[in-house]
Amino acid sequence: MTSALGTQGARNALTLLSRLAQRKPEARPLLERLLAPRLNVLAEPALDVVLETGEPCGEVLAEALEKHAELRLSEQVMVRFESARYRSSPALRRTGLSVTRRALETWLARDDRTVRSTANLTYLWHNLGFWLHALGKNAEALEATRKALFRARFLAKHKPERYRIRYAMCLETYSARLEDSGQSTKSLASRGEAIAILRELALEQMDDSVVMDLSRALMRQSDCLKRLQRTEEALELAREATRVRRELADRSVAFDGALANAIDGFALRAKDCGQLQEALAAASEAVEIFARLAAEQPGAFTADYARSLSNLSIIQRDSGDAEGALASCKESLVWIGRARSRYPNAFDQHVASILVNLGLTLLELRKLDDGLEAMNRAIAIRRPLVREDAVDSMERLALTLTDQSVIFEAMERYEEALSSIDEAIGIRQRLAAAEPEVFELRLQRNLRLRDRIVHRTR
């Protein structure tokens, strides 16, 4: 069948069958029979079909590659994943994992201890960690990244001029996975080493890609410091990252999106330090840049624009402009809806964050019923996303339950307020037991809120 169709005809057939299987699951075997016999020819075109149609073509492609892909095909597909267009697609995550595992199994079976083999294994373990994290398997992602770091350290020691950058990037990724597993203090130290290396390389090489890597590491270290309540240090690193990215954007418009992201992060860190006027100016600048980029490249920047609008509304609310915050929130929901129309299974946490922000803004405006509805919707999104090995997912739910209890309290629905805050306390007790330097203060705030609610019931 496929030989008669030709490559373009088979690709068109994949598209048609994928859309048919979305409506009629019984058509999925037809998709499997079309793809499997000519996997070497159709695997790469199928990536574009998945981008266009989503599931079930993504699942079928992942399963076929996992069963049948040889090293050469796996490596060809991995090259395509170097493009953010493919790497960022939720429907292609299993495919990315499948080809990486197949390639890794092949290289491990060779038991080759050469530098070339070690470099390939470093890349593959690092890639495996990326895909495992994208699929929510944080414990496995941490272990895979640890194995990449071990090999990258060896490479950097023996050939620093070539592999120091790879070691720095493995350190950065390892730091992120440590944070995911509730080890923020260790993450801070690991990323500090990465930043020191990247600073040296940026000065030595004057390479924009290295400078960009440095700015990313600075932003993530700023976020980690904020998590540890070290807000002034977090602000200074965010300021440095923004300065670095502004210099890049001055040289090329290709860095405008990265600049806007940095400005957005800086605005939130300035807010944390009570510098509301500076925060508002920065958030407004980020929104202006993302508005232009979303109009020019909607597929790439619509979700970023929505997030930036939501961040602006937080700062507007803290600055006393609740009406302005409400308008920004509502516009943010419109734009995140547009992003979800392109990728229906993505951006759940984005939507939940915007709804939480909307709920708190409506609380400020004393529109309590509407505020509670927004908060309930956020909880309905976040509860199924909680994973015991993903600290952030647990903390997001705890935070949203806390906000829900505040709205219940304002409505004088004290029993429901206690139910919400008790669930939040239960989550934060578990988190504080594992990482007290991050969560103990938040737990104590919850306990004080509970005492206040109990007092009002008397």
Kinemage of the C-alpha trace (Angstrom):
@kinemage 1
@onewidth
@group {chain A} dominant
@subgroup {mainchain}
@vectorlist {calphas} color= white
{ca met a 1} P 0.000 0.000 0.000
{ca thr a 2} L 2.646 2.550 1.066
{ca ser a 3} L 4.963 1.757 -1.868
{ca ala a 4} L 2.129 2.581 -4.248
{ca leu a 5} L 1.303 5.777 -2.416
{ca gly a 6} L 4.804 7.273 -2.373
{ca thr a 7} L 6.208 9.390 0.478
{ca gln a 8} L 3.973 12.439 -0.049
{ca gly a 9} L 0.911 10.285 -0.565
{ca ala a 10} L 1.712 8.292 2.573
{ca arg a 11} L 2.143 11.535 4.515
{ca asn a 12} L -1.238 12.749 3.305
{ca ala a 13} L -2.731 9.396 4.260
{ca leu a 14} L -1.157 9.701 7.744
{ca thr a 15} L -2.816 13.090 8.140
{ca leu a 16} L -6.210 11.810 7.046
{ca leu a 17} L -6.012 8.677 9.204
{ca ser a 18} L -4.845 10.642 12.243
{ca arg a 19} L -7.843 12.952 11.946
{ca leu a 20} L -10.130 9.972 11.372
{ca ala a 21} L -8.749 8.190 14.458
{ca gln a 22} L -9.442 11.301 16.533
{ca arg a 23} L -13.133 10.859 15.721
{ca lys a 24} L -13.193 7.070 15.506
{ca pro a 25} L -10.642 5.214 17.710
{ca glu a 26} L -11.226 2.008 15.759
{ca ala a 27} L -9.304 3.614 12.858
{ca arg a 28} L -6.057 3.669 14.863
{ca pro a 29} L -4.863 0.224 13.603
{ca leu a 30} L -4.979 1.600 10.052
{ca leu a 31} L -2.611 4.351 11.140
{ca glu a 32} L -0.276 1.772 12.689
{ca arg a 33} L -0.284 -0.403 9.558
{ca leu a 34} L 0.509 2.558 7.344
{ca leu a 35} L 3.398 3.852 9.466
{ca ala a 36} L 5.230 0.730 10.689
{ca pro a 37} L 6.289 -0.876 7.347
{ca arg a 38} L 7.985 2.303 6.071
{ca leu a 39} L 9.188 3.802 9.338
{ca asn a 40} L 12.609 4.684 7.881
{ca val a 41} L 10.922 6.798 5.196
{ca leu a 42} L 7.929 8.165 7.083
{ca ala a 43} L 9.268 8.821 10.606
{ca glu a 44} L 10.507 12.335 9.867
{ca pro a 45} L 7.455 13.414 7.789
{ca ala a 46} L 5.281 11.958 10.548
{ca leu a 47} L 6.758 14.517 12.972
{ca asp a 48} L 5.075 17.271 10.964
{ca val a 49} L 1.831 15.305 10.831
{ca val a 50} L 1.898 15.095 14.637
{ca leu a 51} L 2.493 18.848 14.882
{ca glu a 52} L -0.501 19.397 12.608
{ca thr a 53} L -2.915 16.820 14.027
{ca gly a 54} L -1.676 15.864 17.519
{ca glu a 55} L -2.825 12.535 18.936
{ca pro a 56} L -3.164 9.657 18.243
{ca cys a 57} L -0.491 9.991 15.556
{ca gly a 58} L 2.047 11.020 18.219
{ca glu a 59} L 1.403 7.872 20.266
{ca val a 60} L 1.508 5.593 17.218
{ca leu a 61} L 4.789 7.117 16.033
{ca ala a 62} L 6.350 6.802 19.505
{ca glu a 63} L 5.343 3.138 19.792
{ca ala a 64} L 6.650 2.307 16.310
{ca leu a 65} L 10.003 3.981 16.958
{ca glu a 66} L 10.335 2.318 20.346
{ca lys a 67} L 9.848 -1.127 18.765
{ca his a 68} L 11.585 -0.796 15.424
{ca ala a 69} L 13.937 2.216 15.173
{ca glu a 70} L 17.614 1.504 14.499
{ca leu a 71} L 20.389 3.832 15.648
{ca arg a 72} L 20.622 5.764 12.380
{ca leu a 73} L 16.905 6.555 12.309
{ca ser a 74} L 16.853 7.433 16.016
{ca glu a 75} L 19.712 9.894 15.481
{ca gln a 76} L 18.006 11.416 12.427
{ca val a 77} L 14.844 12.062 14.434
{ca met a 78} L 16.848 13.451 17.361
{ca val a 79} L 18.424 15.992 15.017
{ca arg a 80} L 14.927 17.244 14.195
{ca phe a 81} L 14.273 17.637 17.909
{ca glu a 82} L 17.070 20.201 18.117
{ca ser a 83} L 14.446 22.587 16.730
{ca ala a 84} L 12.185 24.118 19.383
{ca arg a 85} L 9.272 23.606 16.976
{ca tyr a 86} L 9.410 19.871 17.614
{ca arg a 87} L 10.996 19.851 21.061
{ca ser a 88} L 8.246 21.975 22.612
{ca ser a 89} L 5.298 19.988 21.220
{ca pro a 90} L 3.453 18.016 23.947
{ca ala a 91} L 2.303 15.474 21.352
{ca leu a 92} L 5.926 14.613 20.476
{ca arg a 93} L 7.257 14.023 23.992
{ca arg a 94} L 6.857 10.253 23.874
{ca thr a 95} L 8.499 10.198 20.461
{ca gly a 96} L 11.471 12.131 21.828
{ca leu a 97} L 11.732 9.707 24.716
{ca ser a 98} L 11.456 6.664 22.425
{ca val a 99} L 14.236 7.626 20.015
{ca thr a 100} L 16.529 8.728 22.836
{ca arg a 101} L 16.073 5.436 24.669
{ca arg a 102} L 16.714 3.406 21.512
{ca ala a 103} L 19.923 5.316 20.781
{ca leu a 104} L 21.059 5.115 24.396
{ca glu a 105} L 20.520 1.345 24.523
{ca thr a 106} L 22.628 0.937 21.385
{ca trp a 107} L 25.539 3.032 22.666
{ca leu a 108} L 25.491 1.414 26.116
{ca ala a 109} L 25.606 -2.055 24.536
{ca arg a 110} L 28.877 -1.139 22.784
{ca asp a 111} L 30.688 -0.696 26.131
{ca asp a 112} L 32.988 1.833 24.455
{ca arg a 113} L 35.082 3.984 26.859
{ca thr a 114} L 36.479 6.434 24.283
{ca val a 115} L 35.996 10.195 24.563
{ca arg a 116} L 33.664 10.125 21.556
{ca ser a 117} L 31.470 7.472 23.138
{ca thr a 118} L 31.464 9.278 26.481
{ca ala a 119} L 30.405 12.502 24.736
{ca asn a 120} L 27.567 10.713 22.953
{ca leu a 121} L 26.393 9.087 26.174
{ca thr a 122} L 26.514 12.447 27.959
{ca tyr a 123} L 24.278 13.934 25.282
{ca leu a 124} L 21.881 10.986 25.358
{ca trp a 125} L 21.547 10.804 29.152
{ca his a 126} L 20.978 14.571 29.220
{ca asn a 127} L 18.358 14.272 26.476
{ca leu a 128} L 16.688 11.385 28.282
{ca gly a 129} L 16.414 13.533 31.405
{ca phe a 130} L 14.772 16.286 29.374
{ca trp a 131} L 12.084 13.991 27.970
{ca leu a 132} L 11.448 12.230 31.290
{ca his a 133} L 10.969 15.609 32.950
{ca ala a 134} L 8.649 16.751 30.140
{ca leu a 135} L 6.542 13.641 30.774
{ca gly a 136} L 6.403 14.294 34.527
{ca lys a 137} L 8.798 11.506 35.564
{ca asn a 138} L 10.920 13.676 37.831
{ca ala a 139} L 12.740 11.026 39.870
{ca glu a 140} L 13.872 9.236 36.701
{ca ala a 141} L 14.786 12.571 35.103
{ca leu a 142} L 17.013 13.452 38.067
{ca glu a 143} L 18.846 10.118 37.835
{ca ala a 144} L 19.343 10.418 34.065
{ca thr a 145} L 20.681 13.954 34.434
{ca arg a 146} L 23.012 12.815 37.214
{ca lys a 147} L 24.503 10.249 34.827
{ca ala a 148} L 24.966 12.919 32.152
{ca leu a 149} L 26.676 15.203 34.684
{ca phe a 150} L 29.071 12.460 35.785
{ca arg a 151} L 30.262 11.964 32.214
{ca ala a 152} L 30.326 15.702 31.431
{ca arg a 153} L 32.586 16.293 34.433
{ca phe a 154} L 35.008 13.670 33.086
{ca leu a 155} L 34.999 15.290 29.637
{ca ala a 156} L 35.553 18.800 31.011
{ca lys a 157} L 38.486 17.573 33.069
{ca his a 158} L 40.234 15.897 30.125
{ca lys a 159} L 39.315 18.349 27.333
{ca pro a 160} L 38.175 21.614 28.990
{ca glu a 161} L 38.513 23.743 25.847
{ca arg a 162} L 35.874 21.623 24.129
{ca tyr a 163} L 33.618 20.279 26.887
{ca arg a 164} L 33.502 22.950 29.607
{ca ile a 165} L 30.326 24.412 28.074
{ca arg a 166} L 28.649 20.987 28.070
{ca tyr a 167} L 29.591 20.507 31.720
{ca ala a 168} L 28.099 23.895 32.587
{ca met a 169} L 24.840 23.054 30.824
{ca cys a 170} L 24.625 19.672 32.558
{ca leu a 171} L 25.168 21.431 35.890
{ca glu a 172} L 22.350 23.843 35.051
{ca thr a 173} L 19.946 21.063 34.094
{ca tyr a 174} L 20.913 19.026 37.157
{ca ser a 175} L 20.163 22.091 39.300
{ca ala a 176} L 16.685 22.344 37.808
{ca arg a 177} L 15.994 18.662 38.482
{ca leu a 178} L 17.203 19.068 42.081
{ca glu a 179} L 14.654 21.865 42.539
{ca asp a 180} L 11.932 19.630 41.111
{ca ser a 181} L 12.760 17.056 43.780
{ca gly a 182} L 12.740 19.574 46.637
{ca gln a 183} L 16.490 20.140 46.993
{ca ser a 184} L 16.732 23.897 46.450
{ca thr a 185} L 19.862 24.504 48.538
{ca lys a 186} L 21.816 21.859 46.615
{ca ser a 187} L 20.441 23.325 43.408
{ca leu a 188} L 21.759 26.761 44.352
{ca ala a 189} L 25.306 25.435 44.794
{ca ser a 190} L 25.256 23.401 41.593
{ca arg a 191} L 23.962 26.277 39.489
{ca gly a 192} L 26.463 28.643 41.118
{ca glu a 193} L 29.247 26.487 39.677
{ca ala a 194} L 27.552 26.584 36.263
{ca ile a 195} L 27.256 30.390 36.380
{ca ala a 196} L 30.945 30.772 37.257
{ca ile a 197} L 31.931 28.670 34.238
{ca leu a 198} L 29.530 30.503 31.919
{ca arg a 199} L 30.839 33.897 33.052
{ca glu a 200} L 34.373 32.801 32.141
{ca leu a 201} L 33.285 31.400 28.778
{ca ala a 202} L 31.249 34.507 27.926
{ca leu a 203} L 34.328 36.675 28.455
{ca glu a 204} L 36.648 34.297 26.583
{ca gln a 205} L 34.479 33.537 23.560
{ca met a 206} L 32.216 36.581 23.117
{ca asp a 207} L 29.612 34.139 21.749
{ca asp a 208} L 25.953 35.209 21.890
{ca ser a 209} L 24.779 31.649 22.539
{ca val a 210} L 27.032 31.395 25.613
{ca val a 211} L 25.836 34.796 26.828
{ca met a 212} L 22.259 33.600 26.402
{ca asp a 213} L 23.030 30.460 28.408
{ca leu a 214} L 24.485 32.669 31.134
{ca ser a 215} L 21.357 34.824 31.258
{ca arg a 216} L 19.145 31.721 31.555
{ca ala a 217} L 21.214 30.423 34.444
{ca leu a 218} L 21.043 33.822 36.158
{ca met a 219} L 17.246 33.915 35.816
{ca arg a 220} L 16.848 30.403 37.189
{ca gln a 221} L 19.191 31.152 40.078
{ca ser a 222} L 17.094 34.232 40.791
{ca asp a 223} L 13.968 32.063 40.915
{ca cys a 224} L 15.691 29.624 43.273
{ca leu a 225} L 16.801 32.445 45.588
{ca lys a 226} L 13.238 33.772 45.635
{ca arg a 227} L 12.040 30.290 46.582
{ca leu a 228} L 14.470 30.385 49.528
{ca gln a 229} L 13.103 33.815 50.593
{ca arg a 230} L 16.356 35.587 49.595
{ca thr a 231} L 14.497 38.276 47.691
{ca glu a 232} L 17.160 41.008 47.479
{ca glu a 233} L 19.725 38.597 46.005
{ca ala a 234} L 17.068 37.289 43.631
{ca leu a 235} L 16.345 40.825 42.435
{ca glu a 236} L 20.003 41.582 41.708
{ca leu a 237} L 20.474 38.445 39.616
{ca ala a 238} L 17.254 39.187 37.706
{ca arg a 239} L 18.561 42.702 37.072
{ca glu a 240} L 21.842 41.317 35.728
{ca ala a 241} L 20.071 38.795 33.489
{ca thr a 242} L 17.865 41.554 32.077
{ca arg a 243} L 20.887 43.757 31.376
{ca val a 244} L 22.640 40.879 29.589
{ca arg a 245} L 19.605 40.115 27.437
{ca arg a 246} L 19.054 43.782 26.632
{ca glu a 247} L 22.581 43.875 25.209
{ca leu a 248} L 21.778 40.810 23.096
{ca ala a 249} L 18.485 42.322 21.885
{ca asp a 250} L 20.313 45.525 20.937
{ca arg a 251} L 22.394 43.416 18.533
{ca ser a 252} L 19.556 41.295 17.113
{ca val a 253} L 15.752 41.311 17.185
{ca ala a 254} L 15.968 37.515 17.461
{ca phe a 255} L 16.509 38.052 21.208
{ca asp a 256} L 13.411 40.225 21.761
{ca gly a 257} L 11.389 37.336 23.203
{ca ala a 258} L 14.210 36.374 25.551
{ca leu a 259} L 14.490 39.996 26.659
{ca ala a 260} L 10.764 40.203 27.379
{ca asn a 261} L 10.956 37.018 29.462
{ca ala a 262} L 13.809 38.458 31.505
{ca ile a 263} L 12.000 41.773 32.025
{ca asp a 264} L 8.919 39.830 33.142
{ca gly a 265} L 10.961 37.929 35.727
{ca phe a 266} L 12.657 41.113 36.904
{ca ala a 267} L 9.261 42.789 37.378
{ca leu a 268} L 8.116 40.012 39.722
{ca arg a 269} L 11.362 40.105 41.712
{ca ala a 270} L 11.064 43.897 42.059
{ca lys a 271} L 7.494 43.411 43.325
{ca asp a 272} L 8.751 40.897 45.887
{ca cys a 273} L 11.072 43.595 47.228
{ca gly a 274} L 8.288 46.188 47.404
{ca gln a 275} L 9.613 48.238 44.475
{ca leu a 276} L 6.200 48.522 42.864
{ca gln a 277} L 6.812 51.491 40.582
{ca glu a 278} L 9.856 49.843 38.994
{ca ala a 279} L 7.981 46.540 38.825
{ca leu a 280} L 5.011 48.142 37.059
{ca ala a 281} L 7.215 49.862 34.479
{ca ala a 282} L 9.067 46.629 33.744
{ca ala a 283} L 5.901 44.523 33.496
{ca ser a 284} L 4.360 47.056 31.116
{ca glu a 285} L 7.466 46.940 28.900
{ca ala a 286} L 7.356 43.121 28.794
{ca val a 287} L 3.674 43.170 27.829
{ca glu a 288} L 4.369 45.677 25.055
{ca ile a 289} L 7.130 43.496 23.571
{ca phe a 290} L 5.091 40.285 23.803
{ca ala a 291} L 2.041 41.980 22.260
{ca arg a 292} L 4.114 42.806 19.186
{ca leu a 293} L 5.681 39.340 19.044
{ca ala a 294} L 2.325 37.569 19.487
{ca ala a 295} L 0.918 39.561 16.570
{ca glu a 296} L 3.939 38.684 14.394
{ca gln a 297} L 4.403 35.044 15.493
{ca pro a 298} L 1.232 33.824 17.229
{ca gly a 299} L 2.330 30.183 17.318
{ca ala a 300} L 5.471 31.059 19.258
{ca phe a 301} L 4.423 33.887 21.588
{ca thr a 302} L 0.681 33.737 22.320
{ca ala a 303} L 1.116 31.859 25.611
{ca asp a 304} L 3.996 34.134 26.646
{ca tyr a 305} L 1.836 37.181 26.038
{ca ala a 306} L -0.949 35.691 28.160
{ca arg a 307} L 1.472 34.948 31.007
{ca ser a 308} L 2.962 38.434 30.806
{ca leu a 309} L -0.494 40.025 31.018
{ca ser a 310} L -1.252 37.938 34.097
{ca asn a 311} L 2.007 39.013 35.743
{ca leu a 312} L 1.173 42.642 34.978
{ca ser a 313} L -2.201 42.194 36.663
{ca ile a 314} L -0.536 40.863 39.850
{ca ile a 315} L 1.591 43.988 40.071
{ca gln a 316} L -1.360 46.238 39.231
{ca arg a 317} L -3.363 44.661 42.057
{ca asp a 318} L -0.500 45.051 44.537
{ca ser a 319} L -0.194 48.684 43.415
{ca gly a 320} L -3.861 49.342 44.273
{ca asp a 321} L -5.247 49.234 40.725
{ca ala a 322} L -7.701 46.334 41.068
{ca glu a 323} L -9.793 47.427 38.075
{ca gly a 324} L -6.720 47.561 35.847
{ca ala a 325} L -5.666 44.164 37.197
{ca leu a 326} L -9.086 42.717 36.343
{ca ala a 327} L -8.876 43.988 32.761
{ca ser a 328} L -5.379 42.520 32.336
{ca cys a 329} L -6.561 39.188 33.799
{ca lys a 330} L -9.500 38.944 31.442
{ca glu a 331} L -7.319 39.741 28.441
{ca ser a 332} L -4.831 37.132 29.628
{ca leu a 333} L -7.564 34.478 29.665
{ca val a 334} L -8.495 35.350 26.087
{ca trp a 335} L -4.911 34.909 24.898
{ca ile a 336} L -4.261 31.681 26.780
{ca gly a 337} L -7.472 30.375 25.229
{ca arg a 338} L -5.999 31.087 21.804
{ca ala a 339} L -2.820 29.242 22.738
{ca arg a 340} L -4.838 26.236 23.937
{ca ser a 341} L -6.799 26.177 20.685
{ca arg a 342} L -3.498 25.339 18.982
{ca tyr a 343} L -2.323 22.891 21.656
{ca pro a 344} L -5.370 21.619 23.586
{ca asn a 345} L -3.353 19.460 26.006
{ca ala a 346} L -0.853 22.161 26.933
{ca phe a 347} L -0.835 25.182 29.254
{ca asp a 348} L -3.016 23.747 32.058
{ca gln a 349} L -0.837 25.291 34.765
{ca his a 350} L -0.835 28.605 32.870
{ca val a 351} L -4.635 28.629 32.867
{ca ala a 352} L -4.779 27.727 36.559
{ca ser a 353} L -2.337 30.522 37.471
{ca ile a 354} L -4.386 33.079 35.573
{ca leu a 355} L -7.586 31.859 37.261
{ca val a 356} L -5.972 32.140 40.711
{ca asn a 357} L -4.915 35.668 39.860
{ca leu a 358} L -8.430 36.438 38.632
{ca gly a 359} L -9.927 35.015 41.821
{ca leu a 360} L -7.711 37.168 44.051
{ca thr a 361} L -8.457 40.256 41.968
{ca leu a 362} L -12.209 39.641 42.252
{ca leu a 363} L -11.744 39.158 46.005
{ca glu a 364} L -10.072 42.574 46.132
{ca leu a 365} L -13.102 44.014 44.314
{ca arg a 366} L -15.451 42.156 46.755
{ca lys a 367} L -16.957 40.122 43.911
{ca leu a 368} L -16.772 37.044 46.086
{ca asp a 369} L -18.996 34.608 44.198
{ca asp a 370} L -17.112 35.223 40.949
{ca gly a 371} L -13.802 35.025 42.778
{ca leu a 372} L -14.723 31.677 44.319
{ca glu a 373} L -15.797 30.313 40.950
{ca ala a 374} L -12.425 31.249 39.422
{ca met a 375} L -10.563 29.643 42.341
{ca asn a 376} L -12.649 26.477 42.128
{ca arg a 377} L -11.822 26.172 38.439
{ca ala a 378} L -8.121 26.567 39.204
{ca ile a 379} L -8.266 23.808 41.832
{ca ala a 380} L -10.143 21.529 39.429
{ca ile a 381} L -7.244 21.942 36.976
{ca arg a 382} L -4.444 21.590 39.514
{ca arg a 383} L -5.675 18.666 41.574
{ca pro a 384} L -5.255 16.044 38.797
{ca leu a 385} L -1.792 17.437 37.983
{ca val a 386} L -0.370 16.763 41.457
{ca arg a 387} L 2.451 14.224 41.577
{ca glu a 388} L 4.251 13.171 44.736
{ca asp a 389} L 7.638 13.448 43.004
{ca ala a 390} L 6.899 16.950 41.673
{ca val a 391} L 7.220 19.469 44.480
{ca asp a 392} L 5.991 22.412 42.412
{ca ser a 393} L 2.718 20.668 41.533
{ca met a 394} L 2.023 20.022 45.227
{ca glu a 395} L 2.922 23.569 46.239
{ca arg a 396} L 0.724 25.079 43.526
{ca leu a 397} L -2.257 23.135 44.830
{ca ala a 398} L -1.466 24.140 48.428
{ca leu a 399} L -1.223 27.784 47.416
{ca thr a 400} L -4.520 27.660 45.536
{ca leu a 401} L -6.306 25.945 48.441
{ca thr a 402} L -4.957 28.665 50.735
{ca asp a 403} L -6.347 31.356 48.451
{ca gln a 404} L -9.663 29.501 48.289
{ca ser a 405} L -9.847 29.440 52.091
{ca val a 406} L -9.331 33.216 52.194
{ca ile a 407} L -12.292 33.711 49.861
{ca phe a 408} L -14.448 31.327 51.936
{ca glu a 409} L -13.444 33.301 55.033
{ca ala a 410} L -14.469 36.583 53.378
{ca met a 411} L -17.837 34.961 52.567
{ca glu a 412} L -18.156 33.855 56.233
{ca arg a 413} L -18.283 30.216 55.114
{ca tyr a 414} L -15.932 29.183 57.867
{ca glu a 415} L -16.343 25.401 57.751
{ca glu a 416} L -15.412 25.347 54.075
{ca ala a 417} L -12.543 27.755 54.780
{ca leu a 418} L -11.220 25.337 57.412
{ca ser a 419} L -11.556 22.384 55.060
{ca ser a 420} L -9.481 24.162 52.395
{ca ile a 421} L -6.797 25.417 54.763
{ca asp a 422} L -6.502 22.023 56.454
{ca glu a 423} L -5.814 20.359 53.115
{ca ala a 424} L -3.224 23.034 52.298
{ca ile a 425} L -1.582 22.537 55.707
{ca gly a 426} L -1.413 18.787 55.143
{ca ile a 427} L 0.408 19.285 51.845
{ca arg a 428} L 2.807 21.868 53.253
{ca gln a 429} L 3.613 19.730 56.281
{ca arg a 430} L 4.870 17.040 53.907
{ca leu a 431} L 6.816 19.576 51.886
{ca ala a 432} L 8.295 21.273 54.972
{ca ala a 433} L 9.456 17.927 56.341
{ca ala a 434} L 11.525 17.413 53.188
{ca glu a 435} L 12.630 21.017 52.562
{ca pro a 436} L 12.087 23.179 55.682
{ca glu a 437} L 14.161 26.117 54.415
{ca val a 438} L 11.610 26.643 51.633
{ca phe a 439} L 8.281 25.551 53.098
{ca glu a 440} L 8.401 26.042 56.885
{ca leu a 441} L 7.579 29.760 56.661
{ca arg a 442} L 4.681 29.060 54.292
{ca leu a 443} L 3.394 26.359 56.637
{ca gln a 444} L 3.490 28.765 59.589
{ca arg a 445} L 1.492 31.324 57.581
{ca asn a 446} L -1.125 28.649 56.879
{ca leu a 447} L -1.308 27.737 60.562
{ca arg a 448} L -1.833 31.391 61.504
{ca leu a 449} L -4.577 31.677 58.890
{ca arg a 450} L -6.253 28.604 60.346
{ca asp a 451} L -6.105 30.087 63.858
{ca arg a 452} L -7.735 33.274 62.555
{ca ile a 453} L -10.553 31.334 60.881
{ca val a 454} L -11.135 29.246 64.027
{ca his a 455} L -11.269 32.435 66.104
{ca arg a 456} L -13.959 33.865 63.810
{ca thr a 457} L -16.147 30.790 64.234
{ca arg a 458} L -16.451 31.422 67.991
